[in-house]
Amino acid sequence: MDPKKRKAARGWHEQLLTLMNGWDPAGLLAVGAPRDEYDSVIDKLLGLLSRQATAEEVTRFLEDEISRHFGVTPKGAAQFATKSISWFRIASAEQ
């Protein structure tokens, strides 16, 4: 990957992590978990977004991934899927 794309990918990772932390799907940050608690989800989610996955696909991924890793069913997965898709369209257009 060329340096410009690598830098953009790092920036996207941080931005999406910030969005995910604002959602806090498992409620972990609210009880003191570290900022990078959802880091394991971000790269997979970026992969889906870059492949232009549908909102339904992203919702299903988020529900499955959060349930599997954190043992809870996230509330608001469909809304976050829509938000992350919109964010990615804007972020990738700015590159």
C-alpha positions in Angstrom: 0.0 0.0 0.0 1.4 3.4 -0.9 2.1 5.9 1.9 -0.8 8.2 1.1 -3.3 5.3 1.2 -1.7 3.9 4.4 -2.0 7.4 6.1 -5.7 7.6 5.0 -6.4 4.2 6.3 -4.9 5.0 9.7 -7.0 8.2 9.8 -10.2 6.3 8.9 -9.4 3.7 11.6 -9.2 6.5 14.2 -12.2 8.3 13.0 -14.4 5.2 12.9 -13.1 4.1 16.3 -14.2 7.5 17.6 -17.7 7.0 16.1 -17.9 3.5 17.5 -16.8 4.7 21.0 -19.6 7.3 20.8 -22.1 4.5 20.2 -20.4 2.2 22.8 -22.4 -0.8 21.7 -21.6 -3.1 24.7 -21.6 -0.3 27.2 -18.0 -0.9 28.2 -16.6 2.6 27.9 -19.3 3.9 30.2 -17.9 1.6 32.9 -14.2 2.6 32.3 -12.9 0.3 29.5 -10.0 1.7 27.5 -10.6 3.8 24.4 -9.4 1.0 22.1 -11.9 -1.6 23.5 -13.6 -1.9 20.1 -10.4 -1.8 18.0 -10.9 -5.5 17.0 -14.1 -4.6 15.2 -12.9 -1.5 13.3 -10.7 -3.1 10.6 -13.4 -5.7 9.6 -16.0 -2.9 9.6 -13.7 -0.8 7.3 -13.4 -3.7 5.0 -17.2 -4.0 4.7 -17.5 -0.3 4.2 -14.9 -0.2 1.5 -16.7 -3.0 -0.4 -19.9 -0.9 -0.2 -21.8 -3.3 1.9 -25.5 -2.6 2.4 -26.9 -1.2 5.6 -28.4 -4.7 6.3 -25.0 -6.4 5.9 -23.3 -3.9 8.2 -26.1 -4.2 10.8 -25.8 -8.0 10.7 -22.0 -7.8 11.0 -22.2 -5.4 14.0 -24.8 -7.5 15.8 -22.9 -10.8 15.2 -19.4 -9.3 16.0 -20.5 -7.4 19.2 -22.5 -10.4 20.4 -19.6 -12.8 19.8 -16.8 -10.7 21.2 -18.6 -9.0 24.1 -21.6 -11.2 24.9 -24.3 -8.6 24.4 -26.7 -7.8 21.7 -26.1 -4.1 20.7 -28.9 -1.7 20.6 -29.0 0.7 17.7 -26.9 -1.4 15.3 -29.1 -0.4 12.3 -28.7 3.3 13.1 -24.9 2.9 13.6 -24.7 1.0 10.3 -26.3 3.9 8.5 -24.2 6.4 10.2 -20.9 4.5 9.5 -21.9 4.1 5.8 -22.6 7.8 5.5 -19.3 8.7 7.3 -17.3 6.4 5.0 -18.8 7.9 1.8 -17.8 11.3 3.0 -14.3 10.2 4.2 -13.4 8.3 1.1 -14.6 11.1 -1.2 -12.3 13.5 0.6 -9.2 11.4 -0.1 
